[in-house]
Amino acid sequence: MISYVKEATSHRFELRGEPGAYKLPHKVLGSDYIAYDFEIRGCVYVRNAVKIDLYVTQHVFGEEPKIFAHIVEGMNEGEHIRLPGLEQDLRLEEGAIDYARFSVQ
């Protein structure tokens, strides 16, 4: 299923415990008309912050999915990072020692 990029604007999710993994449950159509998704393969929780290991995957019709971007980034509450291809921002809404809440805007 491919969803238009606007659908991701209100997407929220939480991570708890180790390894703190999450995969976007649907693909998002980027402005280049290519489908993308992302996953967080690991998260280190710190009070009011996190460090994530994030992969953006590109899905081109007739080709195998490929890693489009790999980002290892620390984020404080309220900060965001751009998701390449998706042209959306991943924002850390809340961080605790065993929990993190994100939104995609």
ZATOR-210543 format. One record per atom (N, C-alpha, C, O): x, y, z. Coordinates in steps of 0.1 Angstrom, whole numbers, plus 2048, in hexadecimal, padded with zeros to 3 digits. Layout:
<nodes>
XYZ...
</nodes>
This chain:
<nodes>
8087F480080080080080980C80081280E8088068167F780E8227F680482D7FA7FA82F7F580983680480184180880784E80481384F8027FF8588018048657FD80B86B80980786881581587380781D87981281588181C81988182880A88781980288E8227FD88582E7FA88A8397FB87882B7F686F8357FF86E8417FA86B84C80C87083F81586E84A81687A85481C87A85E80F88585081089185880C89086781189786F80388786A7FE88687880287987E7FD87588880C87287881086587D81886688A82286E88A81585F89481C85F8A181F8508A48178478A182A84E8AB82D8418B08368428BC83C84C8BF8378378C483F8368D084982B8CF8468208C985482C8D685E8228D885F81F8E785F8288EF8608128EA86280F8F886C8038F986B7FA8F187580390387E7F89058887F78FA88A7FF8F188F7EC8FB89A7E98F28957DF8E788D7D68EA8997E08DB8A37E98D589D7F78D18A47FF8CC8907F88D38898058CF8888068C088B8108BA8827FB8BB8807FB8AC8727FE8A88687FC8AF87180489C86480889686580888787080D88285B80488085B80587184E80B86D84380787184E81686584281C86083981285983E80A85082D81085D82480585882080784A8197FE84582381184381F81383582981B82E83282283482981B82183282381882C83081682083281683583A81483184881283684C80484284A80182E8537FC8328587EF8398657F183386F7F58468667ED84E8727ED84A87B7E28438777D984F8877E284C8917D785288D7CA84E8927BF85C8837CA86287D7BE8598727B985E86B7AF84E86F7BF8458647BB84B8567BD84884D7B68548567C685A8497CA8558467D985484F7E18528397DC84D8357E98598337F286482E7EF8578387FF86183680985A83281684E83381886382B81F85F82982C86B82B83587682D83086982B84287582C84B87382385786881E85A87F81F85C87E81886988981C87289482086E88681B87F89081E88989481088E88C8098938A180D88C8A67FF8908AB7FF89E8AE7F48A38AD80A8A48B280B8B28B18198B88B18238B08AF8198C58AD8268CC8B48258D98B181C8E18BC82F8DC8C18318EA8B983C8F08B98478EC8B38388FC8AB8429038B384990D8BB8449148B185690E8B785F9188AC86991C8A386C9148AC86D9298A187692D8A18829248AB88992289688591E89389191589A89090889B8999008A08849048A78828F78A88748F38A586B8FB8AC8718E78AF8648E28BA8648D88BE86F8D38BF8598D58C88578C98C384C8C18C08418C78C084E8B48B98448AC8C28408A18CB84789C8C083389C8C682D8908BB82C8868B38228878BA83487C8AE8358738B28328658BD8368608AA82A85E8AC8278508A082B84889482984C8A283283D89783583389982C8278A482B82188E82582388F81B81888782180D87C82680E88D81F8018868247F48818187ED88780D7EC8748197E886D80E7E186A8137D386181B7D187280E7C98708127BB8698067B486E7FA7B685F8087AD8587FD7A68617F579D8697FB7958617E879E8697DF7968777DD79C87F7D679587B7E37A78887E27AD8877DD7BB87C7DF7C28927D87C18927D47CF8927E17D78997EA7D388C7E17E388D7EC7EC89C7EF7EF8A37E57F18A07FB7F18AD7FE7F48AE8097FF8A58128008B88088078BA8128128BE81F80B8C88208038B682A80D8B78378078C08408108C784880B8BE83E81D8C58468278C783F8348BE8378388D284183B8D483B8488D98478518E384E84E8D284985C8D48548648D684F8738CD8488788E18538798E28518878E385E88D8EC86688B8D98618968D786F89A8D28708A88CA8688AD8D78798B08D287C8BD8C88878BC8C98918B48BD8878C48B38918C38AE8948D18AC88B8DA8AC8A18D48A68A68E18978A78DE8938A88D38908A78E98818AA8E887F8B68E08858C18E28758B68D78728C18CE87A8C28C28768CA8B98858BB8C188E8BC8B58888B38AA8818A98AD88C8B589E8878AD8938938AB88989C8B28888928A088189B89D87689389B86988789686A89889F85E89189D85189388E84D89E88984E88888984888887B84388A87C83488187F82C89687882F89987A82189087181888C86681C88B87780D88287180487487380886B87680087087281586387481A85F88281B85488681A86988B81C86889981D85E89D8298568A582886089583485989784086389884B86F89484985F89D85786889E86286489486D85889286F86E88D87386C88587E86F88D88A87A89288C86688F89486789789F86688F8AC85D8878AD86F8918B586F88B8C28668948CB86989F8CF85A88E8CF8518958D78548948E685389D8EE8588888EA85B8858F886687A8F98658708F286F87C90287987290487B86F91387B87991B87C86291787E85F92588885392588D84F91A88B84E93189684493289383792B89C82F92988683492888282892287782991887081F91587583591386983890B86C84490287384E9068678448F68688508ED85B8518E48568478E085685D8E284A85F8DA84E8688CE8548738D184B8648C284F86C8B68438708AE83886A8B084487A8A583A87D89B84187F88E84C88388E83987C88483E87F87683688A87182988987083C89586D8358A18698398A685B8348B0856
</nodes>
